[in-house]
Amino acid sequence: MDGLRVSDADRMRVVAALERHTAAGRLSLDEFSDRVGRALAAATRHDLARVTSDLPAEPASQSRQLLLAFLLAMLTMAGLALVLVLGR
């Protein structure tokens, strides 16, 4: 599976992860620049995995938590709109 070719979207997800790791202080700007170049040149999953292999895995639940918070906010707004419409 590591020999499978990657898409531009796959490469950009790794670049975004490198940005977060740099912001967290795990990478210097020089390391970031080098790794972005390697990520953008990656042809396979193995190539991409090597770019971030020494960095801690990012919690996948973080994006789920943001999605859940967004959905709850939208439901709350819909409920308030319904109350306003029915209260007229």
Secondary structure by P-SEA (a helix, b strand, c coil): cccccccaaaaaaaaaaaaaaaaaccccaaaaaaaaaaaaacccaaaaaaacccccccccaaaaaaaaaaaaaaaaaaaaaaaaaaac
